[in-house]
Amino acid sequence: MFRVGLIGCGGISAVHAHVLEKLENTRLTACADIIPDRAARYGCAAYSDWKEMLDRERPDAVHLCTPHHLHPVMAAEAARRGIAVFTEKPPAIDEEGWEAVKEAARRVPVGVCFQNRFNPPVLACRRFLREGTCGALKGIRAFVTWNRTAEYYAAASWKGKWATEGGGALINQAIHTLDLIVGFLGLPDQAEASMSCRRLRGAVEVEDTAEIYLRKGGVPALLYASNAFSMDAPVILELHFDQAVVRLEGDLMTVIRGGKREEIPCAADPVPGRSYWGAGHRACIAAFYRSLETGAPYENDPASCDATMQTLFRLYASGEGRIRKP
């Protein structure tokens, strides 16, 4: 039974707490949040100082559900105490922070919550591709069209700022889709972005819309991400092959080949939170604790995320049209 601490008890923490409660080999024993009432919401030991929680409780693992810029320093402090780390995305907002997370992973097991790798349609797609009947990959396209308002950013002072969020629509909302694209494509040879703030000018420093172009060899990948839509629509990810097109949308995988269209529903494991976040949280977290139990490598360790993070940093550093840091 792994004793687990949770740092940061805002919205996403409910998903982590729910999964930890349901797993047979974990027990949530302590929470920390700068707002005491939030730290007490899960009925375990509550702290307003996260370092005090680590020192007094000495959990086996800690989950980081805090603002983005805090992940590297918290991972480093946990690793210094010999505590395994499971961090929400993004694990870091810049290359220096990412190096700190990788250094922590040399001392203790570190996992990254890229849960969409475990979404049932993504797993079904990978099984289907292993059959080898689609031919060569020709291209990828993806759309993340969600709705974030000025009120959403005003409710959390760290959001919408370069120094604390690290960016906007790309690093926060579309990073999971970028991760899946890089997983299918590989580390791109070319990575360029055009970023703008179209709906939220004056409310945020960062982009609310990003158009991404990646290329690996002769294979292009396009990603359009925006927080300026009217609703939180399911993410669309489409893979174009010589002999088929595979489309993932919500809990459905569609295969088009030989003039025929086959729709394959993929049952999800519901957890608290929003359905468009993806349904892979339980499987993602369970796999982390299996890896702690067995000593086997975790499939979402920093090494497996490095290509995604390198691509992310290159996109934010790229070319004309990006919103520049003040």
SEKOL-492404 format. One record per residue: residue in three letters; x, z, y of N, C-alpha, C, O, CB in turn. Coordinates in steps of 0.1 Angstrom, whole numbers, plus 2048, in hexadecimal, padded with zeros to 3 digits. Glycine has a CB too. Layout:
# SEKOL-492404
ALAXZYXZYXZYXZYXZY/...
//
This chain:
# SEKOL-492404
MET8088007F480080080080980080C81080980F7F680C800/PHE8087F68148107F48218087FB82C7FD7F882F8127E6824/ARG80F80483380A80B83F80D80284B8197FE84D810819841/VAL8037FE8528047F485D8007FA86A7F680186C7FB7E8859/GLY8087F68748057F98828017ED8898057E2886811800889/LEU7F97EF8937F37E389B7F67E68AA7F27F18AF7E47E1899/ILE7FD7DD8B18007DF8BF7F87D48C77FA7C88C480F7DD8C2/GLY7F07D98D07E77D08D77D97D08D17D87CA8C67ED7C28D8/CYS7CF7D58D77C27D68D17B77CF8D97AC7D38DA7BE7E58D0/GLY7BB7C38DE7B27BA8E47AA7B28DA7A97B68CF7B97B18EE/GLY7A57A68DF79C79E8D77A179A8C979A79C8BF7987928DE/ILE7AD7958C87B27908BB7B579B8B27B67988A57BE7878BE/SER7B77A78B67BA7B28AD7AF7B58A37B27B98987BD7BF8B5/ALA7A37B28A77977B489E7997AC8917957B088678A7B18A5/VAL79E7A08927A17978877AB79E87E7A979E8717A578988B/HIS7B67A28837C17A887C7BC7B58757BE7B78697CD7AB884/ALA7B57BD87C7B07CA8777A67C886B7A77CF8617A97D2882/HIS79D7BE86D7947BA86279B7B68557987BB84B78A7AF867/VAL7A57AE8577AC7A984B7B47B48457B47B68387B679D84F/LEU7BA7BC84D7C27C88477B97D28407BD7D88367CA7CF852/GLU7AD7D38457A37DC83E79F7D683079D7DE8277977DE847/LYS79E7C982F7997C38237A47C18187A17C180D7937B6826/LEU7B07C081D7BB7BE8137BD7CB80B7BC7D68107C87BA81A/GLU7C07C97FE7C27D57F57CF7DC7F77D17E77F37C07D07E7/ASN7D97D57FD7E77DB7FE7EB7DF80C7F77E180E7F17D17F8/THR7E17E08157E47E48237DB7EE8287CF7EF8237E47D782C/ARG7E07F78317D88018377DC8028467E78048497D980F830/LEU7D37FF84F7D580185D7D680F8617CC8168607CB7F9866/THR7E28148647E48228667E58268757E38328787F082785F/ALA7E981D87E7EB82188C7E98148957EC8098917F982788E/CYS7E48178A17E380C8AB7E98118B87E981D8BB7D48088AC/ALA7EE8078C07F380A8CD7ED8008D77ED7F48D480280A8CE/ASP7E98058E37E47FD8EE7E68058FB7E48118FB7D57F88EB/ILE7E87FE9057EA8059127DC80A9177DC8139207EF7FB91D/ILE7D18059117C480B9147C08149087BD80F8FE7B9800916/PRO7C082190A7BE82B8FF7B28288F77B282A8EB7BE839904/ASP7A78258FD79A8238F679B8178EC7968178E278F820900/ARG7A380D8F07A58028E77AD8068DB7AB8018D07AB7F68EE/ALA7B880E8DE7C08128D37B981A8C87BD81B8BD7CC81A8D8/ALA7AE8218CD7A68298C379B8228BC7938288B57A18358CB/ARG7998158BF78D80E8BA78D80C8AB78280A8A678D8018C1/TYR79880D8A479880B89679981788D79A8178817A4802892/GLY79782389479682F88C7A38348867A283C87C78C82E882/CYS7AE83088A7BB8358857C383C8907BE83D89C7C382A87E/ALA7CF84088E7D78478987D883D8A47DC8328A27E584B893/ALA7D68438B07D683A8BC7E183E8C57E384A8C87C883B8C3/TYR7E88358CB7F38378D47F282E8E17EC8238E08018358CD/SER7F68338EC7F782A8F88058258FA80881C9027F3832904/ASP80F82A8F281D8268F28218208E58218278DB8268328F6/TRP8248138E482680D8D78338118D18348128C58267FE8D9/LYS83D8158D984A8198D38488278CD84D82A8C285581A8DE/GLU83F8308D383C83D8CD83583B8C08388428B68348458D7/MET82C8318BF82582E8B382F82B8A882E83089D81B8238B5/LEU8388228AB84281D8A184B82989C84D82B89084B8128A7/ASP84F8328A685883D8A285184889A85684E89185E8438AF/ARG84484B89E83D85689883785288B83785988183385B8A1/GLU83184688A82A84187E83383A87483083B86881F838882/ARG83E83487884782C87083F824866840825859850836868/PRO83781A86B82F81286283980885A84480685E825809869/ASP83380384F83B7F984783B7EC84F8457E484E8357F7839/ALA8317E98568307DC85D8287DF86A8207E886B8297D1854/VAL82A7D68748227D788081D7C98848247BF88282B7DD88B/HIS8117C888980B7BC88E80C7BC89D8087C68A37FD7BA889/LEU8107B18A38117AF8B18067A78B680679B8B481F7A98B5/CYS7FD7AD8BD7F17A68C37F17A88D27E77AA8D87E47AB8BC/THR7FC7A78D77FF7AA8E680179D8EE8017928E880B7B38E7/PRO80279E8FB80579290381178B8FE81B7928F9806796912/HIS81277E90081C7768FA82A77A8FD83377B8F481B7688FF/HIS82D77E90983B78190D84078D90784C79090783C78291C/LEU83879690183C7A28FB8407A18ED8477AA8E78317AD8FC/HIS83D7968E683F7958D884E7968D485179D8CB83A7878D3/PRO85778F8DB8657918D786B79F8D88727A38CF86E7878E0/VAL8687A68E386E7B38E58687BD8DB86F7C58D686C7B88F3/MET85B7BB8D88557C48CE85A7C18C085C7CA8B88467C28CF/ALA85C7B48BD8617B18B086F7B68AE8737BB8A48627A18AE/ALA8777B68B98857BB8B88857CA8B688D7CF8AF88D7B78C5/GLU87C7D18BD87C7E08BC8777E48AE87C7ED8A88727E68C7/ALA86D7DD8A98687E089B8737DD8918757E588885C7D7898/ALA87A7D28938857CF8898907D988A8967DC88088B7C188C/ARG8937DE89689D7E889789A7F588F8A37FC88B89F7EC8A6/ARG88D7F788D8888038858867FF87788180886F87C80888C/GLY8887F38738867EF8658787EC8618747ED85688C7FA85C/ILE8707E986B8617E686985F7D78698637D08728597ED874/ALA8587D385F8547C485E84B7C18698437C986E84E7C1850/VAL84B7B486D8437B087983A7A487683F79A86F84D7AC885/PHE82E7A587A82579987982079788781879F88D81979C86F/THR82378C88D82178989C81677E89E81677489782D7868A3/GLU80E7818A78047768AC80C76B8B281876D8B57FA77C8B6/LYS8067608B480C7548BA80B7568CA80275D8CE8057478B6/PRO81374F8D182074A8CD82A7568CB8297608D18267408D7/PRO8337548C183D75F8BF8467628CB84B76C8CD84575D8B3/ALA8477588D484F7598E084B74E8EA8447448E685F7578DC/ILE84E7508F684A74690185673F90685573690E84374D90C/ASP86274290186E73A90587973B8FA8777438F1874740913/GLU8837348FC88E7338F28957408F08997448E48987288F5/GLU8977478FA89E7548F989575E8F189B7658E88A075A907/GLY88975E8F48807678EC87F7638DE87E76B8D58727678F2/TRP87F7568DB87E7518CD88B7548C688A7588BA87C7418CD/GLU8967548CC8A37588C68A27678C28A776B8B78AF7568CF/ALA89B76F8CA89A77D8C78917808BB8947888B38947858D4/VAL8867788BA87E7798AE8857748A288477B8978717708B0/LYS88D76A8A389576689789F7708938A277288789C75889A/GLU8A577789D8AF78189A8A878D8938AD79388A8B57868A7/ALA89C79089889479B8918917978828927A087988679D898/ALA88F78A88088C78687289878686989778685D887777872/ARG8A478886F8B07898678B27988628BA79B8598BD78586E/ARG8A97A18688AA7AF86589E7B485C8A07BC8538AB7B7871/VAL8927AE85F8867B285887E7A685688079C85C87E7BD860/PRO8747A684D86B79B84B86279985885D7A385D86179D83F/VAL86178D85D85978A86985077E86585477485F863786875/GLY84378086883977586683377187383177A87C82F77A85C/VAL82F76587482875F88081A75B87C818755872830753886/CYS81175F88580275C8827FE74E8857F774C88E7FA767889/PHE80474587E7FF73787F7F57358747F872E86A80B72C87E/GLN7EA73B8757E073C86B7D972F8677D472E85C7D574686E/ASN7DA7258707D471986D7DB7118627D570885C7D3710879/ARG7E771585F7ED70F8537E67138467E770C83C7FC714852/PHE7DE71D8477D672283B7C871F83C7C07238337D873183A/ASN7C37178467B67138477B270B83A7BA7028367B370A853/PRO7A670D8347A37068287A46F68297A96F0820795709824/PRO7A06F08347A16E18357B06DD8357B36D383079A6DC841/VAL7B96E583C7C76E283C7CD6E382E7D56DA82A7CE6EB846/LEU7C96EE8277CE6EF8197C96E48107D06DE8087CA6FD813/ALA7BC6E08127B76D580A7BE6C880D7C06C08047A86D480D/CYS7C16C681A7C86BA81E7D66B98187DA6AF8137C96B982D/ARG7DD6C48177EA6C48117E96C28027F26BA7FD7F16D1814/ARG7DF6C77FC7DE6C47ED7DB6B67EB7E06AF7E27D26CD7E7/PHE7D26B07F47CF6A27F37DB6997F57DD68F7EE7C469E7FD/LEU7E369D7FF7EF6948027F96957F780168B7F47F569980F/ARG7FA6A07EF8036A17E48006987D98096947D18036B07DF/GLU7F46937D97F06897CF7F867B7D17FA6737C87E16867CE/GLY7FC6797DD80466D7E07FD6607E18036567DE80F66C7D7/THR7F06617E37E86547E37E564F7F07DE6457F17DB6577DB/CYS7EA6557FB7E76508097F164680E7EE63F8187E665C812/GLY7FD64680980763D80E80F64581980E65181B801631814/ALA81663D82181F64382C81764783880D64183B829639830/LEU81B65283E81565784A81864D85682464985881A66584E/LYS80E64985D80F63F86880D64687681364187F805634866/GLY8056508768036578837FA6638827F36648787FD64D88D/ILE7FA66B88C7F267788D7EB67889B7F26758A57FA68488A/ARG7DF67C89B7D96808A87D168C8A77CB68F89C7D06748AD/ALA7D06948B27C86A08B17C26A38BF7C769F8C97D26AC8AD/PHE7B76AB8BF7B06AE8CB7AC6BD8CA7A66C28C17A36A68CD/VAL7B06C48D57AC6D28D77A56D38E47AB6D38EF7B86DC8D6/THR7976D48E478F6D48F07876E08F077C6E18EA7876C78F1/TRP78B6EA8F87856F78F97816FA9077836F291078E7028F3/ASN77B70690977670A91677B71791A77872191376670A916/ARG78371792478872492A78572493978871A940798726927/THR78072E93E77C72F94C78573895478E73F94E76D73594C/ALA78373896178B74196A78874F96679275796778773E978/GLU77C75296277976095E78176495278577095176A76295B/TYR78375B94878B75E93C79976394079E76C93B78C752933/TYR79F75C94A7AD75F94E7AD76C9577B67739567B3753956/ALA7A376E95F7A27799677A178695F7A5791964797778971/ALA79B78595379979194B7A67969457A67A294078F78E940/ALA7B078F9457BD79393F7C878E9487CB7839497BF78D930/SER7CE79894F7D779595A7E478D9557EA78695E7DC7A1961/TRP7E778D9497F37879447F17789417FA7709407F878D937/LYS7E477493F7E176693B7E275D9487DF7619537D3765935/GLY7E57519457E67479507F27489597F37429637DA748959/LYS7FC74F95480975195B81474D95381575094780A760960/TRP81E74695982A74295283274D94C83674D94183373995B/ALA83375895483C76394F83776B94483E77193C83E76C95B/THR82A76B94282477393781C76B92C81C77092181A77D93E/GLU81676093081075892581974D92181874891580375292B/GLY82274892A82B73E92682673092782D726924830740918/GLY81A72E92B81372192D80472392B7FF72E92D818717922/GLY7FD7189297EF7199287E971391C7EB7189117E9712934/ALA7E270891D7DB7029127E36FF9067DF7008FA7D46F5916/LEU7F06FB9087F86F78FD7FD7048F57FC7058E98046EF902/ILE80470D8FC80A7188F58007228F080372A8E781471F8FF/ASN7F47238F67EA72D8F27E07278E87DE72B8DD7E37338FE/GLN7D971D8ED7CE7178E57D270D8DB7CD70D8D07C37128EE/ALA7DB7048DF7DE6F88D67EA6FA8CE7EE6F18C67E06EC8DF/ILE7F17068CE7FD7078C77FB7068B88047018B18037158CA/HIS7EF70A8B37ED7098A47EC6FB8A07F16F78967E07108A1/THR7E66F38A87E56E48A57F26DE8A67F66D589E7DB6DD8AE/LEU7FA6E18B08086DC8B18106E08A58176D78A080F6E18BE/ASP80E6EC8A08156F08948116E888881A6E48808126FF891/LEU8056E58868006DC87B8066CE87C80B6C98727F16DC87A/ILE8066C988880B6BB88A81A6BB88781E6B287F8096B7899/VAL8226C588B8306C58888326C787983C6C28748376D0891/GLY8296CF87382A6D18658296C485D8306C28538206DB860/PHE8206BB86181E6AE85B8286A485F82C69C8578106A985E/LEU82C6A486B83569A87184469D86F84C69486C833699880/GLY8476AA86F8556AE87085A6B087E8536AD88785E6A4869/LEU8666B588086B6B788D86C6AA8948736A18908796BE88D/PRO8656A889F86569B8A68726978AC8796A08B185A69A8B0/ASP87568A8AD8806858B487D6848C38866868CB8846778AF/GLN8706828C686C6818D486068B8D685768B8CE8686728D7/ALA8616928E185669B8E585469B8F485C6A08FB8596AA8DF/GLU8496968F884669590783869A90A82F69990184868790C/ALA8366A09158296A59198266A292882F6A19308286B4917/SER8196A092A81469F93880A6AA9398006AB93180D69193B/MET80C6B39438036BF9447FD6C09528046BB95C80B6CC941/SER7F16C59537EB6C69607E16D295F7DD6D79557E36B9963/CYS7DC6D696B7D26E096C7C66D99737C76D797F7D76EC974/ARG7BC6D696C7B16CE9717A56D697479E6D497E7AD6C4967/ARG7A26E096D7966E896F7996F69757916FB97D78F6EB962/LEU7A56FB9737A87099767B270A9827B97149837AD71096A/ARG7B370098A7BC7019967B870D99E7AD7109A27BB6F499E/GLY7C37159A17C17219A97BE72D9A17C07399A57B571F9B2/ALA7BA72B9947B773798B7C373A9827C574597E7AB734983/VAL7CB73097F7D77319767E372A97C7E27219847D472C968/GLU7EF72E9777FB72797B7FE71B97180671297580773097B/VAL7F871C9667FC71495A7F37089587E970695F7FD71C94E/GLU7F670094E7ED6F494B7E06F89447E070193C7F56EA942/ASP7D66F29477C96F393F7C76E69377BE6E692F7BD6F5948/THR7D06DC9397CF6CF9327DD6CA92F7E56CA9377C66C5939/ALA7DF6C59227EC6C091F7EA6B49167E26B490C7F46CA918/GLU7F16A99197F169D9107FF69C90A80969B9127EE690918/ILE80069C8FD80D69D8F68106908EE80768B8E880D6A98EC/TYR81D68C8EF8216818E782D6858DF8376898E48246748EF/LEU82C6848D18376878C883A67A8C08326728BE8346938BF/ARG8476798BC84A66E8B38556728AA85F6788AE84F6628BC/LYS85466F89D85E67289386066588C85865F88585967D889/GLY86C65F88D86F65288886564888F86564789B86D651879/GLY85E64188785463888D84663D88D83C63588F85462B885/VAL84464A88B83765088983365789683A66189983665987D/PRO82965389D82465B8A981A6658A681366489C81F6518B4/ALA81A6708AF81067A8AE80B67D8BC81367F8C58156878A6/LEU7FE67D8BD7F86808CA7EF68C8CA7E868F8C07EF6748CF/LEU7F06958D47E86A18D57E36A28E37EA6A28ED7F16AD8D1/TYR7D66A38E47CF6A68F17C96B48F07C16B78E77C469B8F4/ALA7CD6BC8F97C86CA8FA7C36CD9077CA6CB9117D36D48F5/SER7B76D39087B16D69157A86E39147A16E490A7AA6CB91C/ASN7A96EB91E7A06F691F7946F392978D6FC92D7A7703924/ALA7936E792C7896E393777C6DC9317756D693878F6D9940/PHE77A6DE92476E6D891E7626E29207646ED9257706D690F/SER7566DD91C74A6E591E7476EF91373F6F891473E6DC91F/MET74F6EE90874D6F78FC75A6F88F47636F18F77416F28F3/ASP75A7028EB7667038E27636FB8D575E7008CB7687128DE/ALA7676EE8D67646E58CB76E6E68C07796EB8C27646D68D0/PRO76A6E38B47736E48A877F6DA8AB77E6D08B076D6E089B/VAL78B6DF8A77976D78A87966CB89F7916CC8947A46DF8A5/ILE79A6BF8A479B6B389C7AA6B08997B16AF8A37936A78A2/LEU7AD6AE88D7BB6A98897B969E87F7B369F8757C36B5883/GLU7BF6928837BE68687A7CB6818777D467F87F7B567C882/LEU7CD67E86A7DA6788657D766A8607CE6688577DF681859/HIS7DF6618657DD6538617E864F8587F465085B7DD64A86E/PHE7E464A84C7EE6468427EC63783F7E26318437EC64E835/ASP7F56318377F46238337E662082D7E06168307FF61F82A/GLN7E26298247D762681C7CB62F81E7C162E8177DB62780E/ALA7CB6388287C064182A7C26488387CC64883E7C064C81F/VAL7B664D83D7B66558487B06638447A566383E7AE64F854/VAL7B766E8477B267B8447AF6828517B86838597BD68383B/ARG7A368785279E68E85E79A69C85B79269E852793686865/LEU79F6A586379B6B38627946B786E7996B58797A86BD85F/GLU7886BD86C7806C28787786CE87376F6CC86A7776B687D/GLY77A6D98797736E58757766E88667816E98627646E3877/ASP76B6EA85F76D6ED85076B6E18477676E283C7636F884C/LEU76E6D584D76B6C98467786C084577F6BF8507606C184C/MET77B6BB83A7856B083877F6A38357776A382B7906B482E/THR78269983C77C68C83978768283679168183D774686846/VAL78567B82B78F67182678866382777E661821794674818/ILE78F65A82E78A64C82F7946438297A064282E78764883E/ARG79063C81F79963281879162881078762C80B7A4639810/GLY79661C80F79061280878260F80C77960C80478F6167F9/GLY77F61181977260F81E76861A81B75C61881F76D602819/LYS76C62481576362F81276763C81A77363E81D764632802/ARG75D64481C75F65082475A65C81B74F65C817757650831/GLU76366681976067181176267E81976C68081F769672804/GLU75768681A75769282175969E81775169F80E74B69482A/ILE7636A681A7666B18117646BE81876E6C281F7746B080A/PRO7596C68177586D381D7626DD8177656DD80B74A6D981C/CYS7686E58207726EF81B76D6FD81F76D70082B7806EC821/ALA76970581676371281976D71B81F77971B81C75E71980C/ALA76972282A77172B83176F73982D76473D82876F729840/ASP77974183077875082E77675683B77F758843785756827/PRO76975A83E76675E84C76D76B85076D77584875776084E/VAL77276C85C77777886277277A87076D770875787778861/PRO77278687676E78788477677D88D78177A88A76F795889/GLY76F7798977767708A176E7638A276376389D78476E89C/ARG77575A8A876E74D8AA7717438A077D74189C7717488B8/SER76873B89B76A73289077472789377B72388A75D72C88C/TYR7757238A077E7188A378C71D8A47957158A577A7138B1/TRP78F72A8A279D72F8A17A272B8937AF72A89279D73E8A2/GLY79A72888A79F72587C79B73087379A73C8787AE72287C/ALA79A72D86679673785D7A173C85379E74184878A731854/GLY7AD73B8587B873E84F7BE74C8517C874F84A7C3734851/HIS7B97548597BF76185C7C176A8507CC76F84E7B7769867/ARG7B776B8487B877483C7C376F8337CB77782E7AA774834/ALA7C37628307CD75D8277DB75E82D7E47618257CA74E823/CYS7DC75C83A7E975C8407EF76A8407FA76C83D7E875884F/ILE7E67748437EB7828437ED7878357F778E8327E178B84A/ALA7E478482B7E678881D7F37828187FA7898107DA783815/ALA7F777681B80377081680F77881C81977981580476181A/PHE80E77D82881978482E81C79182582779482281778883C/TYR8117988228137A481A8177A280B81D7AA8058067AD81B/ARG8137968068187927F98277907F982E7947F08117867F4/SER82B78A80483A78880584179580684C79780183D77F811/LEU83C79F80E8427AC80E8427B380184C7BA7FD83B7B5819/GLU8387B17F98367B77EC8407B17E28467B87DA8287B67E7/THR8427A47E284A79D7D885879A7DD8617987D58437907D5/GLY85B79B7EA8687977EF86A7887F18747847F487279D7E6/ALA85F7807EE8607727EF85F76E7FE85A77580685576B7E7/PRO86576280286475E81085675C81484E75880C86C751812/TYR85375F82084675D82684574F82C84E74B833842767830/GLU83A74782983A73982D83873883C83A72D84282E732827/ASN83574284483474285283F74A85883C751863826747857/ASP84B74A85385675285985B74986485873E86686175584E/PRO86474F86D86974887887073B87586F73187C872751880/ALA87773A86987E72E866873723864876717868886730859/SER86872685E85E71C85C85771786985070D86A853721852/CYS85872087485271D88185B71788B85771489684C72A886/ASP8687168878727128918707048978717028A388071388B/ALA86C6FA88E8696ED89385E6ED89D85E6E68A78666E3887/THR8536F489A8486F58A484C6FB8B18496F68BC83D6FE89E/MET8547068B185870D8BD8627048C58617038D185F71A8BA/GLN86B6FD8BE8746F48C586C6E98CC86F6E68D787E6EE8BB/THR8626E48C585A6D98CB8526DE8D78516D88E18506D38C1/LEU84D6EB8D68456F18E184E6F28ED84A6EE8F88406FE8DD/PHE85A6F78EC8636F98F78676EB8FD8686EA9098707018F3/ARG8696E18F586C6D48FA8616CE9028636C890C8706CB8EF/LEU8556D18FD8496CB9058486D29128456CB91C83C6CD8FC/TYR84A6DF9138486E59208546E29298536E39368486F491E/ALA85F6DD92486A6D992C86A6CB9308726C69388776DC925/SER8606C392B8616B592C85B6B09398516B693F85A6AE921/GLY8606A593E85C69B94785269C95284E6A895685869193F/GLU84E69195784569096283769595E832694953844681967/GLY83069B96882269F9678206AD9628156B296281C69695D/ARG82B6B495E8296C19598286CB96582D6C89708356C6950/ILE8216D596381F6DF96E82C6E896D8306ED9638126E896B/ARG8326E897883F6EF97883E6FE97C8367029848496E8982/LYS84770597684771497884B71698785370F98C85171B96E/PRO84572098D84872399B85772899C85B72B9A783F72D9A1/
//
